[in-house]
């Protein structure tokens, strides 16, 4: 999956996570998060870095939506009922 800077910014905002908290959880620097979020379009970074950030956001409930002609996006996973 190709992830964009816009998706990362939106995902973090939906989770109400500060850049510093996301960086700590993902094991990357705050400068890395800032750089990735500033990227217009697909992010370019070490695959381990991208995976760490994406997995951290997914663990917080984010679902990344692939480009399907209508644009890539993010949403929050529906909470389990019960």
PDB file with SEQRES, HELIX, SHEET and CRYST1 records, atoms N, CA, C and O in Angstrom:
SEQRES   1 A   82  UNK UNK UNK UNK UNK UNK UNK UNK UNK UNK UNK UNK UNK          
SEQRES   2 A   82  UNK UNK UNK UNK UNK UNK UNK UNK UNK UNK UNK UNK UNK          
SEQRES   3 A   82  UNK UNK UNK UNK UNK UNK UNK UNK UNK UNK UNK UNK UNK          
SEQRES   4 A   82  UNK UNK UNK UNK UNK UNK UNK UNK UNK UNK UNK UNK UNK          
SEQRES   5 A   82  UNK UNK UNK UNK UNK UNK UNK UNK UNK UNK UNK UNK UNK          
SEQRES   6 A   82  UNK UNK UNK UNK UNK UNK UNK UNK UNK UNK UNK UNK UNK          
SEQRES   7 A   82  UNK UNK UNK UNK                                              
HELIX    1 AA1 UNK A    5  UNK A   15  1                                  11    
HELIX    2 AA2 UNK A   19  UNK A   26  1                                   8    
HELIX    3 AA3 UNK A   30  UNK A   38  1                                   9    
HELIX    4 AA4 UNK A   47  UNK A   59  1                                  13    
SHEET    1 AA1 2 UNK A  62  UNK A  65  0                                        
SHEET    2 AA1 2 UNK A  73  UNK A  76 -1                                        
CRYST1    1.000    1.000    1.000  90.00  90.00  90.00 P 1           1          
ATOM      1  N   UNK A   1       0.839  -1.172   0.000  1.00  0.00           N  
ATOM      2  CA  UNK A   1       0.000   0.000   0.000  1.00  0.00           C  
ATOM      3  C   UNK A   1       0.890   1.243   0.000  1.00  0.00           C  
ATOM      4  O   UNK A   1       1.897   1.301   0.706  1.00  0.00           O  
ATOM      5  N   UNK A   2       0.507   2.217  -0.789  1.00  0.00           N  
ATOM      6  CA  UNK A   2       1.208   3.494  -0.818  1.00  0.00           C  
ATOM      7  C   UNK A   2       0.494   4.431   0.145  1.00  0.00           C  
ATOM      8  O   UNK A   2      -0.723   4.604   0.067  1.00  0.00           O  
ATOM      9  N   UNK A   3       1.255   5.036   1.053  1.00  0.00           N  
ATOM     10  CA  UNK A   3       0.696   5.938   2.061  1.00  0.00           C  
ATOM     11  C   UNK A   3       1.186   7.349   1.761  1.00  0.00           C  
ATOM     12  O   UNK A   3       2.347   7.552   1.403  1.00  0.00           O  
ATOM     13  N   UNK A   4       0.293   8.317   1.909  1.00  0.00           N  
ATOM     14  CA  UNK A   4       0.643   9.708   1.638  1.00  0.00           C  
ATOM     15  C   UNK A   4       0.850  10.492   2.932  1.00  0.00           C  
ATOM     16  O   UNK A   4       0.411  10.085   4.008  1.00  0.00           O  
ATOM     17  N   UNK A   5       1.525  11.616   2.796  1.00  0.00           N  
ATOM     18  CA  UNK A   5       1.699  12.508   3.935  1.00  0.00           C  
ATOM     19  C   UNK A   5       0.363  12.994   4.465  1.00  0.00           C  
ATOM     20  O   UNK A   5       0.178  13.143   5.672  1.00  0.00           O  
ATOM     21  N   UNK A   6      -0.563  13.240   3.553  1.00  0.00           N  
ATOM     22  CA  UNK A   6      -1.896  13.687   3.949  1.00  0.00           C  
ATOM     23  C   UNK A   6      -2.614  12.624   4.777  1.00  0.00           C  
ATOM     24  O   UNK A   6      -3.299  12.948   5.748  1.00  0.00           O  
ATOM     25  N   UNK A   7      -2.459  11.363   4.398  1.00  0.00           N  
ATOM     26  CA  UNK A   7      -3.073  10.278   5.169  1.00  0.00           C  
ATOM     27  C   UNK A   7      -2.486  10.215   6.577  1.00  0.00           C  
ATOM     28  O   UNK A   7      -3.221  10.050   7.550  1.00  0.00           O  
ATOM     29  N   UNK A   8      -1.174  10.346   6.686  1.00  0.00           N  
ATOM     30  CA  UNK A   8      -0.547  10.293   8.011  1.00  0.00           C  
ATOM     31  C   UNK A   8      -1.031  11.432   8.897  1.00  0.00           C  
ATOM     32  O   UNK A   8      -1.360  11.221  10.064  1.00  0.00           O  
ATOM     33  N   UNK A   9      -1.073  12.646   8.339  1.00  0.00           N  
ATOM     34  CA  UNK A   9      -1.553  13.801   9.111  1.00  0.00           C  
ATOM     35  C   UNK A   9      -2.992  13.593   9.557  1.00  0.00           C  
ATOM     36  O   UNK A   9      -3.332  13.827  10.717  1.00  0.00           O  
ATOM     37  N   UNK A  10      -3.836  13.150   8.624  1.00  0.00           N  
ATOM     38  CA  UNK A  10      -5.243  12.929   8.947  1.00  0.00           C  
ATOM     39  C   UNK A  10      -5.435  11.832   9.975  1.00  0.00           C  
ATOM     40  O   UNK A  10      -6.249  11.967  10.889  1.00  0.00           O  
ATOM     41  N   UNK A  11      -4.694  10.754   9.831  1.00  0.00           N  
ATOM     42  CA  UNK A  11      -4.806   9.626  10.762  1.00  0.00           C  
ATOM     43  C   UNK A  11      -4.407  10.045  12.167  1.00  0.00           C  
ATOM     44  O   UNK A  11      -5.086   9.715  13.139  1.00  0.00           O  
ATOM     45  N   UNK A  12      -3.314  10.766  12.266  1.00  0.00           N  
ATOM     46  CA  UNK A  12      -2.853  11.212  13.583  1.00  0.00           C  
ATOM     47  C   UNK A  12      -3.858  12.168  14.211  1.00  0.00           C  
ATOM     48  O   UNK A  12      -4.122  12.095  15.412  1.00  0.00           O  
ATOM     49  N   UNK A  13      -4.416  13.056  13.410  1.00  0.00           N  
ATOM     50  CA  UNK A  13      -5.403  14.009  13.923  1.00  0.00           C  
ATOM     51  C   UNK A  13      -6.657  13.289  14.415  1.00  0.00           C  
ATOM     52  O   UNK A  13      -7.200  13.634  15.464  1.00  0.00           O  
ATOM     53  N   UNK A  14      -7.114  12.295  13.665  1.00  0.00           N  
ATOM     54  CA  UNK A  14      -8.313  11.552  14.073  1.00  0.00           C  
ATOM     55  C   UNK A  14      -8.095  10.823  15.388  1.00  0.00           C  
ATOM     56  O   UNK A  14      -9.027  10.663  16.176  1.00  0.00           O  
ATOM     57  N   UNK A  15      -6.871  10.382  15.626  1.00  0.00           N  
ATOM     58  CA  UNK A  15      -6.552   9.671  16.870  1.00  0.00           C  
ATOM     59  C   UNK A  15      -6.212  10.625  18.009  1.00  0.00           C  
ATOM     60  O   UNK A  15      -6.052  10.203  19.154  1.00  0.00           O  
ATOM     61  N   UNK A  16      -6.103  11.902  17.692  1.00  0.00           N  
ATOM     62  CA  UNK A  16      -5.739  12.923  18.686  1.00  0.00           C  
ATOM     63  C   UNK A  16      -4.409  12.595  19.367  1.00  0.00           C  
ATOM     64  O   UNK A  16      -4.270  12.667  20.588  1.00  0.00           O  
ATOM     65  N   UNK A  17      -3.444  12.234  18.530  1.00  0.00           N  
ATOM     66  CA  UNK A  17      -2.097  11.906  19.000  1.00  0.00           C  
ATOM     67  C   UNK A  17      -1.157  13.022  18.551  1.00  0.00           C  
ATOM     68  O   UNK A  17      -1.153  13.394  17.377  1.00  0.00           O  
ATOM     69  N   UNK A  18      -0.372  13.549  19.462  1.00  0.00           N  
ATOM     70  CA  UNK A  18       0.635  14.563  19.121  1.00  0.00           C  
ATOM     71  C   UNK A  18       1.766  13.904  18.324  1.00  0.00           C  
ATOM     72  O   UNK A  18       1.986  12.697  18.425  1.00  0.00           O  
ATOM     73  N   UNK A  19       2.473  14.704  17.538  1.00  0.00           N  
ATOM     74  CA  UNK A  19       3.597  14.178  16.764  1.00  0.00           C  
ATOM     75  C   UNK A  19       4.618  13.504  17.668  1.00  0.00           C  
ATOM     76  O   UNK A  19       5.161  12.456  17.319  1.00  0.00           O  
ATOM     77  N   UNK A  20       4.880  14.094  18.818  1.00  0.00           N  
ATOM     78  CA  UNK A  20       5.876  13.523  19.729  1.00  0.00           C  
ATOM     79  C   UNK A  20       5.434  12.163  20.263  1.00  0.00           C  
ATOM     80  O   UNK A  20       6.258  11.264  20.431  1.00  0.00           O  
ATOM     81  N   UNK A  21       4.146  12.012  20.528  1.00  0.00           N  
ATOM     82  CA  UNK A  21       3.640  10.731  21.023  1.00  0.00           C  
ATOM     83  C   UNK A  21       3.700   9.664  19.939  1.00  0.00           C  
ATOM     84  O   UNK A  21       4.085   8.526  20.207  1.00  0.00           O  
ATOM     85  N   UNK A  22       3.320  10.027  18.716  1.00  0.00           N  
ATOM     86  CA  UNK A  22       3.400   9.079  17.606  1.00  0.00           C  
ATOM     87  C   UNK A  22       4.846   8.655  17.382  1.00  0.00           C  
ATOM     88  O   UNK A  22       5.126   7.473  17.181  1.00  0.00           O  
ATOM     89  N   UNK A  23       5.756   9.610  17.415  1.00  0.00           N  
ATOM     90  CA  UNK A  23       7.175   9.296  17.225  1.00  0.00           C  
ATOM     91  C   UNK A  23       7.662   8.318  18.282  1.00  0.00           C  
ATOM     92  O   UNK A  23       8.352   7.348  17.968  1.00  0.00           O  
ATOM     93  N   UNK A  24       7.304   8.572  19.529  1.00  0.00           N  
ATOM     94  CA  UNK A  24       7.733   7.687  20.617  1.00  0.00           C  
ATOM     95  C   UNK A  24       7.153   6.288  20.445  1.00  0.00           C  
ATOM     96  O   UNK A  24       7.872   5.296  20.569  1.00  0.00           O  
ATOM     97  N   UNK A  25       5.866   6.207  20.163  1.00  0.00           N  
ATOM     98  CA  UNK A  25       5.220   4.893  19.994  1.00  0.00           C  
ATOM     99  C   UNK A  25       5.806   4.111  18.823  1.00  0.00           C  
ATOM    100  O   UNK A  25       5.950   2.891  18.892  1.00  0.00           O  
ATOM    101  N   UNK A  26       6.144   4.827  17.738  1.00  0.00           N  
ATOM    102  CA  UNK A  26       6.655   4.171  16.529  1.00  0.00           C  
ATOM    103  C   UNK A  26       8.165   3.943  16.576  1.00  0.00           C  
ATOM    104  O   UNK A  26       8.712   3.219  15.743  1.00  0.00           O  
ATOM    105  N   UNK A  27       8.836   4.559  17.548  1.00  0.00           N  
ATOM    106  CA  UNK A  27      10.282   4.394  17.651  1.00  0.00           C  
ATOM    107  C   UNK A  27      11.059   5.172  16.607  1.00  0.00           C  
ATOM    108  O   UNK A  27      12.118   4.737  16.155  1.00  0.00           O  
ATOM    109  N   UNK A  28      10.523   6.333  16.225  1.00  0.00           N  
ATOM    110  CA  UNK A  28      11.209   7.198  15.261  1.00  0.00           C  
ATOM    111  C   UNK A  28      11.319   8.597  15.867  1.00  0.00           C  
ATOM    112  O   UNK A  28      10.746   8.863  16.924  1.00  0.00           O  
ATOM    113  N   UNK A  29      12.046   9.478  15.208  1.00  0.00           N  
ATOM    114  CA  UNK A  29      12.207  10.836  15.729  1.00  0.00           C  
ATOM    115  C   UNK A  29      11.004  11.707  15.372  1.00  0.00           C  
ATOM    116  O   UNK A  29      10.273  11.426  14.422  1.00  0.00           O  
ATOM    117  N   UNK A  30      10.817  12.760  16.151  1.00  0.00           N  
ATOM    118  CA  UNK A  30       9.756  13.727  15.856  1.00  0.00           C  
ATOM    119  C   UNK A  30      10.024  14.376  14.504  1.00  0.00           C  
ATOM    120  O   UNK A  30       9.089  14.629  13.743  1.00  0.00           O  
ATOM    121  N   UNK A  31      11.286  14.646  14.197  1.00  0.00           N  
ATOM    122  CA  UNK A  31      11.625  15.232  12.898  1.00  0.00           C  
ATOM    123  C   UNK A  31      11.195  14.325  11.750  1.00  0.00           C  
ATOM    124  O   UNK A  31      10.774  14.812  10.701  1.00  0.00           O  
ATOM    125  N   UNK A  32      11.298  13.014  11.941  1.00  0.00           N  
ATOM    126  CA  UNK A  32      10.854  12.074  10.911  1.00  0.00           C  
ATOM    127  C   UNK A  32       9.351  12.189  10.702  1.00  0.00           C  
ATOM    128  O   UNK A  32       8.890  12.236   9.562  1.00  0.00           O  
ATOM    129  N   UNK A  33       8.583  12.235  11.779  1.00  0.00           N  
ATOM    130  CA  UNK A  33       7.125  12.379  11.661  1.00  0.00           C  
ATOM    131  C   UNK A  33       6.793  13.682  10.944  1.00  0.00           C  
ATOM    132  O   UNK A  33       5.951  13.696  10.047  1.00  0.00           O  
ATOM    133  N   UNK A  34       7.440  14.768  11.327  1.00  0.00           N  
ATOM    134  CA  UNK A  34       7.188  16.064  10.689  1.00  0.00           C  
ATOM    135  C   UNK A  34       7.488  16.008   9.200  1.00  0.00           C  
ATOM    136  O   UNK A  34       6.713  16.511   8.386  1.00  0.00           O  
ATOM    137  N   UNK A  35       8.612  15.397   8.844  1.00  0.00           N  
ATOM    138  CA  UNK A  35       8.998  15.302   7.431  1.00  0.00           C  
ATOM    139  C   UNK A  35       7.998  14.472   6.643  1.00  0.00           C  
ATOM    140  O   UNK A  35       7.603  14.851   5.540  1.00  0.00           O  
ATOM    141  N   UNK A  36       7.587  13.336   7.208  1.00  0.00           N  
ATOM    142  CA  UNK A  36       6.631  12.477   6.514  1.00  0.00           C  
ATOM    143  C   UNK A  36       5.297  13.185   6.317  1.00  0.00           C  
ATOM    144  O   UNK A  36       4.701  13.093   5.245  1.00  0.00           O  
ATOM    145  N   UNK A  37       4.826  13.886   7.332  1.00  0.00           N  
ATOM    146  CA  UNK A  37       3.537  14.575   7.244  1.00  0.00           C  
ATOM    147  C   UNK A  37       3.576  15.767   6.290  1.00  0.00           C  
ATOM    148  O   UNK A  37       2.544  16.136   5.731  1.00  0.00           O  
ATOM    149  N   UNK A  38       4.740  16.371   6.094  1.00  0.00           N  
ATOM    150  CA  UNK A  38       4.875  17.506   5.165  1.00  0.00           C  
ATOM    151  C   UNK A  38       4.864  17.060   3.712  1.00  0.00           C  
ATOM    152  O   UNK A  38       4.649  17.871   2.812  1.00  0.00           O  
ATOM    153  N   UNK A  39       5.094  15.783   3.484  1.00  0.00           N  
ATOM    154  CA  UNK A  39       5.191  15.268   2.125  1.00  0.00           C  
ATOM    155  C   UNK A  39       3.846  15.371   1.421  1.00  0.00           C  
ATOM    156  O   UNK A  39       2.825  14.916   1.937  1.00  0.00           O  
ATOM    157  N   UNK A  40       3.857  15.975   0.234  1.00  0.00           N  
ATOM    158  CA  UNK A  40       2.656  16.015  -0.599  1.00  0.00           C  
ATOM    159  C   UNK A  40       2.673  14.760  -1.461  1.00  0.00           C  
ATOM    160  O   UNK A  40       3.575  14.574  -2.278  1.00  0.00           O  
ATOM    161  N   UNK A  41       1.687  13.910  -1.281  1.00  0.00           N  
ATOM    162  CA  UNK A  41       1.645  12.669  -2.036  1.00  0.00           C  
ATOM    163  C   UNK A  41       2.332  11.537  -1.296  1.00  0.00           C  
ATOM    164  O   UNK A  41       2.526  11.603  -0.082  1.00  0.00           O  
ATOM    165  N   UNK A  42       2.703  10.492  -2.038  1.00  0.00           N  
ATOM    166  CA  UNK A  42       3.307   9.308  -1.414  1.00  0.00           C  
ATOM    167  C   UNK A  42       4.578   9.644  -0.642  1.00  0.00           C  
ATOM    168  O   UNK A  42       5.433  10.394  -1.114  1.00  0.00           O  
ATOM    169  N   UNK A  43       4.683   9.071   0.558  1.00  0.00           N  
ATOM    170  CA  UNK A  43       5.859   9.335   1.380  1.00  0.00           C  
ATOM    171  C   UNK A  43       7.034   8.487   0.908  1.00  0.00           C  
ATOM    172  O   UNK A  43       6.865   7.392   0.372  1.00  0.00           O  
ATOM    173  N   UNK A  44       8.216   9.025   1.122  1.00  0.00           N  
ATOM    174  CA  UNK A  44       9.447   8.340   0.755  1.00  0.00           C  
ATOM    175  C   UNK A  44      10.308   8.249   2.004  1.00  0.00           C  
ATOM    176  O   UNK A  44      10.765   9.262   2.533  1.00  0.00           O  
ATOM    177  N   UNK A  45      10.522   7.041   2.463  1.00  0.00           N  
ATOM    178  CA  UNK A  45      11.343   6.807   3.651  1.00  0.00           C  
ATOM    179  C   UNK A  45      11.729   5.337   3.669  1.00  0.00           C  
ATOM    180  O   UNK A  45      11.256   4.546   2.854  1.00  0.00           O  
ATOM    181  N   UNK A  46      12.583   4.990   4.597  1.00  0.00           N  
ATOM    182  CA  UNK A  46      12.951   3.598   4.811  1.00  0.00           C  
ATOM    183  C   UNK A  46      11.676   2.799   5.067  1.00  0.00           C  
ATOM    184  O   UNK A  46      10.818   3.237   5.833  1.00  0.00           O  
ATOM    185  N   UNK A  47      11.545   1.655   4.448  1.00  0.00           N  
ATOM    186  CA  UNK A  47      10.326   0.847   4.577  1.00  0.00           C  
ATOM    187  C   UNK A  47      10.050   0.472   6.034  1.00  0.00           C  
ATOM    188  O   UNK A  47       8.890   0.377   6.436  1.00  0.00           O  
ATOM    189  N   UNK A  48      11.099   0.259   6.824  1.00  0.00           N  
ATOM    190  CA  UNK A  48      10.899  -0.060   8.244  1.00  0.00           C  
ATOM    191  C   UNK A  48      10.278   1.121   8.981  1.00  0.00           C  
ATOM    192  O   UNK A  48       9.440   0.936   9.863  1.00  0.00           O  
ATOM    193  N   UNK A  49      10.686   2.323   8.623  1.00  0.00           N  
ATOM    194  CA  UNK A  49      10.126   3.530   9.237  1.00  0.00           C  
ATOM    195  C   UNK A  49       8.656   3.678   8.871  1.00  0.00           C  
ATOM    196  O   UNK A  49       7.815   3.918   9.737  1.00  0.00           O  
ATOM    197  N   UNK A  50       8.352   3.535   7.590  1.00  0.00           N  
ATOM    198  CA  UNK A  50       6.959   3.640   7.142  1.00  0.00           C  
ATOM    199  C   UNK A  50       6.104   2.600   7.843  1.00  0.00           C  
ATOM    200  O   UNK A  50       5.032   2.918   8.359  1.00  0.00           O  
ATOM    201  N   UNK A  51       6.571   1.362   7.866  1.00  0.00           N  
ATOM    202  CA  UNK A  51       5.800   0.292   8.514  1.00  0.00           C  
ATOM    203  C   UNK A  51       5.579   0.572   9.994  1.00  0.00           C  
ATOM    204  O   UNK A  51       4.487   0.332  10.509  1.00  0.00           O  
ATOM    205  N   UNK A  52       6.590   1.073  10.680  1.00  0.00           N  
ATOM    206  CA  UNK A  52       6.459   1.355  12.113  1.00  0.00           C  
ATOM    207  C   UNK A  52       5.391   2.411  12.365  1.00  0.00           C  
ATOM    208  O   UNK A  52       4.576   2.266  13.276  1.00  0.00           O  
ATOM    209  N   UNK A  53       5.391   3.466  11.566  1.00  0.00           N  
ATOM    210  CA  UNK A  53       4.413   4.545  11.744  1.00  0.00           C  
ATOM    211  C   UNK A  53       3.011   4.060  11.385  1.00  0.00           C  
ATOM    212  O   UNK A  53       2.059   4.312  12.123  1.00  0.00           O  
ATOM    213  N   UNK A  54       2.882   3.369  10.262  1.00  0.00           N  
ATOM    214  CA  UNK A  54       1.570   2.869   9.834  1.00  0.00           C  
ATOM    215  C   UNK A  54       1.017   1.876  10.851  1.00  0.00           C  
ATOM    216  O   UNK A  54      -0.150   1.971  11.229  1.00  0.00           O  
ATOM    217  N   UNK A  55       1.827   0.935  11.296  1.00  0.00           N  
ATOM    218  CA  UNK A  55       1.366  -0.068  12.272  1.00  0.00           C  
ATOM    219  C   UNK A  55       0.954   0.592  13.585  1.00  0.00           C  
ATOM    220  O   UNK A  55      -0.012   0.161  14.216  1.00  0.00           O  
ATOM    221  N   UNK A  56       1.672   1.626  13.998  1.00  0.00           N  
ATOM    222  CA  UNK A  56       1.322   2.342  15.225  1.00  0.00           C  
ATOM    223  C   UNK A  56      -0.046   2.997  15.087  1.00  0.00           C  
ATOM    224  O   UNK A  56      -0.866   2.927  16.003  1.00  0.00           O  
ATOM    225  N   UNK A  57      -0.291   3.629  13.950  1.00  0.00           N  
ATOM    226  CA  UNK A  57      -1.590   4.268  13.728  1.00  0.00           C  
ATOM    227  C   UNK A  57      -2.702   3.228  13.586  1.00  0.00           C  
ATOM    228  O   UNK A  57      -3.813   3.440  14.070  1.00  0.00           O  
ATOM    229  N   UNK A  58      -2.413   2.122  12.934  1.00  0.00           N  
ATOM    230  CA  UNK A  58      -3.413   1.051  12.827  1.00  0.00           C  
ATOM    231  C   UNK A  58      -3.757   0.495  14.204  1.00  0.00           C  
ATOM    232  O   UNK A  58      -4.919   0.188  14.473  1.00  0.00           O  
ATOM    233  N   UNK A  59      -2.771   0.363  15.071  1.00  0.00           N  
ATOM    234  CA  UNK A  59      -3.019  -0.124  16.432  1.00  0.00           C  
ATOM    235  C   UNK A  59      -3.901   0.847  17.211  1.00  0.00           C  
ATOM    236  O   UNK A  59      -4.596   0.447  18.144  1.00  0.00           O  
ATOM    237  N   UNK A  60      -3.871   2.127  16.825  1.00  0.00           N  
ATOM    238  CA  UNK A  60      -4.704   3.142  17.471  1.00  0.00           C  
ATOM    239  C   UNK A  60      -6.109   3.187  16.870  1.00  0.00           C  
ATOM    240  O   UNK A  60      -6.949   3.974  17.307  1.00  0.00           O  
ATOM    241  N   UNK A  61      -6.364   2.336  15.862  1.00  0.00           N  
ATOM    242  CA  UNK A  61      -7.705   2.239  15.296  1.00  0.00           C  
ATOM    243  C   UNK A  61      -7.875   2.792  13.898  1.00  0.00           C  
ATOM    244  O   UNK A  61      -8.996   2.844  13.393  1.00  0.00           O  
ATOM    245  N   UNK A  62      -6.791   3.207  13.259  1.00  0.00           N  
ATOM    246  CA  UNK A  62      -6.872   3.785  11.920  1.00  0.00           C  
ATOM    247  C   UNK A  62      -6.927   2.686  10.864  1.00  0.00           C  
ATOM    248  O   UNK A  62      -6.248   1.665  10.969  1.00  0.00           O  
ATOM    249  N   UNK A  63      -7.748   2.917   9.849  1.00  0.00           N  
ATOM    250  CA  UNK A  63      -7.789   2.060   8.665  1.00  0.00           C  
ATOM    251  C   UNK A  63      -7.337   2.930   7.493  1.00  0.00           C  
ATOM    252  O   UNK A  63      -7.939   3.969   7.223  1.00  0.00           O  
ATOM    253  N   UNK A  64      -6.293   2.514   6.807  1.00  0.00           N  
ATOM    254  CA  UNK A  64      -5.815   3.232   5.630  1.00  0.00           C  
ATOM    255  C   UNK A  64      -6.578   2.725   4.413  1.00  0.00           C  
ATOM    256  O   UNK A  64      -6.713   1.518   4.212  1.00  0.00           O  
ATOM    257  N   UNK A  65      -7.073   3.654   3.608  1.00  0.00           N  
ATOM    258  CA  UNK A  65      -7.871   3.320   2.429  1.00  0.00           C  
ATOM    259  C   UNK A  65      -7.020   3.588   1.191  1.00  0.00           C  
ATOM    260  O   UNK A  65      -6.530   4.699   0.990  1.00  0.00           O  
ATOM    261  N   UNK A  66      -6.853   2.562   0.371  1.00  0.00           N  
ATOM    262  CA  UNK A  66      -6.068   2.683  -0.856  1.00  0.00           C  
ATOM    263  C   UNK A  66      -6.741   3.624  -1.846  1.00  0.00           C  
ATOM    264  O   UNK A  66      -7.950   3.851  -1.798  1.00  0.00           O  
ATOM    265  N   UNK A  67      -5.926   4.162  -2.740  1.00  0.00           N  
ATOM    266  CA  UNK A  67      -6.429   4.953  -3.860  1.00  0.00           C  
ATOM    267  C   UNK A  67      -7.334   4.049  -4.700  1.00  0.00           C  
ATOM    268  O   UNK A  67      -6.941   2.949  -5.089  1.00  0.00           O  
ATOM    269  N   UNK A  68      -8.539   4.524  -4.971  1.00  0.00           N  
ATOM    270  CA  UNK A  68      -9.473   3.702  -5.750  1.00  0.00           C  
ATOM    271  C   UNK A  68     -10.155   4.517  -6.833  1.00  0.00           C  
ATOM    272  O   UNK A  68     -11.251   4.178  -7.280  1.00  0.00           O  
ATOM    273  N   UNK A  69      -9.511   5.579  -7.247  1.00  0.00           N  
ATOM    274  CA  UNK A  69     -10.108   6.464  -8.230  1.00  0.00           C  
ATOM    275  C   UNK A  69     -10.783   7.662  -7.589  1.00  0.00           C  
ATOM    276  O   UNK A  69     -10.961   8.700  -8.228  1.00  0.00           O  
ATOM    277  N   UNK A  70     -11.157   7.521  -6.335  1.00  0.00           N  
ATOM    278  CA  UNK A  70     -11.786   8.621  -5.600  1.00  0.00           C  
ATOM    279  C   UNK A  70     -10.811   9.260  -4.625  1.00  0.00           C  
ATOM    280  O   UNK A  70     -11.158  10.226  -3.946  1.00  0.00           O  
ATOM    281  N   UNK A  71      -9.608   8.737  -4.549  1.00  0.00           N  
ATOM    282  CA  UNK A  71      -8.600   9.280  -3.646  1.00  0.00           C  
ATOM    283  C   UNK A  71      -8.349   8.374  -2.459  1.00  0.00           C  
ATOM    284  O   UNK A  71      -9.242   7.670  -1.988  1.00  0.00           O  
ATOM    285  N   UNK A  72      -7.118   8.407  -1.987  1.00  0.00           N  
ATOM    286  CA  UNK A  72      -6.736   7.641  -0.797  1.00  0.00           C  
ATOM    287  C   UNK A  72      -7.311   8.333   0.426  1.00  0.00           C  
ATOM    288  O   UNK A  72      -7.639   9.518   0.378  1.00  0.00           O  
ATOM    289  N   UNK A  73      -7.434   7.597   1.520  1.00  0.00           N  
ATOM    290  CA  UNK A  73      -7.982   8.202   2.728  1.00  0.00           C  
ATOM    291  C   UNK A  73      -7.685   7.391   3.966  1.00  0.00           C  
ATOM    292  O   UNK A  73      -6.923   6.424   3.935  1.00  0.00           O  
ATOM    293  N   UNK A  74      -8.307   7.806   5.065  1.00  0.00           N  
ATOM    294  CA  UNK A  74      -8.200   7.108   6.344  1.00  0.00           C  
ATOM    295  C   UNK A  74      -9.551   7.190   7.043  1.00  0.00           C  
ATOM    296  O   UNK A  74     -10.345   8.096   6.790  1.00  0.00           O  
ATOM    297  N   UNK A  75      -9.789   6.252   7.904  1.00  0.00           N  
ATOM    298  CA  UNK A  75     -10.973   6.292   8.764  1.00  0.00           C  
ATOM    299  C   UNK A  75     -10.648   5.535  10.033  1.00  0.00           C  
ATOM    300  O   UNK A  75      -9.657   4.808  10.105  1.00  0.00           O  
ATOM    301  N   UNK A  76     -11.495   5.715  11.034  1.00  0.00           N  
ATOM    302  CA  UNK A  76     -11.320   4.980  12.282  1.00  0.00           C  
ATOM    303  C   UNK A  76     -12.118   3.695  12.217  1.00  0.00           C  
ATOM    304  O   UNK A  76     -13.244   3.663  11.721  1.00  0.00           O  
ATOM    305  N   UNK A  77     -11.514   2.638  12.727  1.00  0.00           N  
ATOM    306  CA  UNK A  77     -12.172   1.340  12.784  1.00  0.00           C  
ATOM    307  C   UNK A  77     -13.391   1.453  13.687  1.00  0.00           C  
ATOM    308  O   UNK A  77     -13.348   2.112  14.725  1.00  0.00           O  
ATOM    309  N   UNK A  78     -14.460   0.815  13.288  1.00  0.00           N  
ATOM    310  CA  UNK A  78     -15.678   0.788  14.094  1.00  0.00           C  
ATOM    311  C   UNK A  78     -15.401  -0.015  15.358  1.00  0.00           C  
ATOM    312  O   UNK A  78     -14.901  -1.137  15.280  1.00  0.00           O  
ATOM    313  N   UNK A  79     -15.722   0.549  16.530  1.00  0.00           N  
ATOM    314  CA  UNK A  79     -15.501  -0.200  17.775  1.00  0.00           C  
ATOM    315  C   UNK A  79     -16.301  -1.502  17.788  1.00  0.00           C  
ATOM    316  O   UNK A  79     -17.417  -1.565  17.272  1.00  0.00           O  
ATOM    317  N   UNK A  80     -15.722  -2.521  18.375  1.00  0.00           N  
ATOM    318  CA  UNK A  80     -16.421  -3.804  18.499  1.00  0.00           C  
ATOM    319  C   UNK A  80     -17.609  -3.635  19.434  1.00  0.00           C  
ATOM    320  O   UNK A  80     -17.509  -2.980  20.471  1.00  0.00           O  
ATOM    321  N   UNK A  81     -18.716  -4.223  19.063  1.00  0.00           N  
ATOM    322  CA  UNK A  81     -19.907  -4.156  19.912  1.00  0.00           C  
ATOM    323  C   UNK A  81     -19.897  -5.309  20.892  1.00  0.00           C  
ATOM    324  O   UNK A  81     -19.375  -6.388  20.611  1.00  0.00           O  
ATOM    325  N   UNK A  82     -20.480  -5.057  22.040  1.00  0.00           N  
ATOM    326  CA  UNK A  82     -20.610  -6.169  22.962  1.00  0.00           C  
ATOM    327  C   UNK A  82     -20.268  -5.861  24.305  1.00  0.00           C  
ATOM    328  O   UNK A  82     -20.341  -6.730  25.175  1.00  0.00           O  
TER     329      UNK A  82                                                      
END                                                                             
